[in-house]
């Protein structure tokens, strides 16, 4: 007769990574929604560079980039230990 086969999820990398990925994605979406709901002005923080000359305007969100980088670095450091 033939060999038995498993009906459940495959064993391997994806079976252990996928639940964590879904949890982190859900938490990230919830955090983004909470930030938006609270009205935090993420694009207009002190330290963001704005140059306006006549009809020309240039905007570079320097502080926002640093803040997002720090948050993502902390999140990834926590996930590496998880």
C-alpha positions, 0 to 999 in steps of 0.5 A: 500500500502507499505511504500515509500523508499528513493533512495538517499544516506543513512542518518547517519554517513557515509553520512557525513564522506565519503566526508571529508574522500575522500577530506583528502585522495586526499589532502594527495596523492597530498601532497605526490606527491608534496614532491616526485616531489620536491625531498625532501629527506624524508628518509635522513634528519639530525638526522636520525641514520645510523650505518655501520660496515663492511657488516652490516648497520643499519638505523633508520629514527628518524628525519623523524619519528618525522617530519611525527608525527608532520605533522599528529598530526597537520592534525588530529587536524585541521580535528577534528575542521572541 
